[in-house]
Amino acid sequence: MKKSVVVKNLTKRYKLYANNTEKLKDIFLPKNYGEAFFALRNVSFEAEQGDVIGFVGVNGSGKSTLSNIVAGIVPPTSGEVEIDGQASLIAVAAGVNGELTGRENIELKCLMMGFSKEEITALEPDIIEFSELGKFIDQPVKSYSSGMKSRLGFAISVNTNPDVLIIDEALSVGDKAFADKCLKKMEEFKERGKTMFFVSHSIGQMKQFCQKAIWLEHGELKMTGSIAEVIPAYEEFLKEYNKLTAKQKKEFREEGFKKRSDPNFAGKV
């Protein structure tokens, strides 16, 4: 099978500052200021054409950062991401300008993806129909609910026929009927051999839709493999994690933060 996405030693480092003064000092003075924080560290995996891969992990594990880097929205600090074709991210309000109307956002996003005005005119009716936004399509997006923003983003992405589709919690807002409609459309993409990455807290959706899974913990790759291998291990972790007290969960997060703030930490989670 042909490789559609290859991720090699992907690392994303941010700087955390106590205040704006510290940030300015870090820019203009030779001494380093601020605290390093590794949102992702040394993540590597490959996806073949037709793969549907789920990203799992508790909140803050790095799933959305990885989604944004694969989609080309956020640059990595180091490492490589090779994409065969056009990638599109579907996330609540991702790439949506709140000051523009839904229709204007359609035109802007399509222009940014390289479509001509004639092609956009042809695509627009299908995008609007799929979004089910009706007259709201000509209202400013800042007046939309999170579910409406998700509908707009999903409608644009699936109707512009990307080669790689990344869905980041876009089905967690809005009504079940629209979510089912989106899953049906994603099944069509699956049958056509599109590569898809799926971020969701719904283990049921993962089992239903994905073939493989990537488990992130504290910004590092904990486990990768088939859904049948990864999800049971992750569910066992969740069962134990959910038994923890609020204090123990806080300690787990703090321990992870220490690892992600240590530039010399190169161990496994």
Secondary structure as GFF3:
##gff-version 3
##sequence-region A 1 269
A	DSSP	beta_strand	3	16	.	.	.	ID=ss1
A	DSSP	alpha_helix	20	28	.	.	.	ID=ss2
A	DSSP	beta_strand	35	48	.	.	.	ID=ss3
A	DSSP	beta_strand	52	56	.	.	.	ID=ss4
A	DSSP	alpha_helix	63	70	.	.	.	ID=ss5
A	DSSP	beta_strand	78	83	.	.	.	ID=ss6
A	DSSP	beta_strand	87	91	.	.	.	ID=ss7
A	DSSP	alpha_helix	102	112	.	.	.	ID=ss8
A	DSSP	alpha_helix	117	131	.	.	.	ID=ss9
A	DSSP	three_ten_helix	134	138	.	.	.	ID=ss10
A	DSSP	three_ten_helix	141	143	.	.	.	ID=ss11
A	DSSP	alpha_helix	146	159	.	.	.	ID=ss12
A	DSSP	beta_strand	164	168	.	.	.	ID=ss13
A	DSSP	alpha_helix	176	191	.	.	.	ID=ss14
A	DSSP	beta_strand	195	199	.	.	.	ID=ss15
A	DSSP	alpha_helix	203	209	.	.	.	ID=ss16
A	DSSP	beta_strand	212	217	.	.	.	ID=ss17
A	DSSP	beta_strand	220	226	.	.	.	ID=ss18
A	DSSP	alpha_helix	227	241	.	.	.	ID=ss19
A	DSSP	alpha_helix	246	261	.	.	.	ID=ss20
###
